[in-house]
Amino acid sequence: MKDCFCTKTYQCLGCERQEERKQAIAEGRALTRKIAECGTRAGYNRHLKLKEETCADCRQAQKESVMRAQAKRRAA
């Protein structure tokens, strides 16, 4: 549990990720994130962030996500 800054008695996932990142930097390789795929809400947000026109699949995913959230709020 060295270099773990959390208060848990076991090493948390965040700290494991930090160690992985440190090791990758030491080995000279970069850690890359997975690019959000179209047809997901994350893909919709990626289009917005890059100031692109959203594709039909991403618009549909966003619409479904909003509809689920609204239904959940109504049910509560």
Buried (B, 14 or more C-beta within 10 A) or exposed (E): EEEBEEEEEEBBEEBEEBEEEEEEEEEEEEEEEEEBEBBBBBBBBBBEEEEEEBBEBBBEBBEEEEEEEEEEEEEE
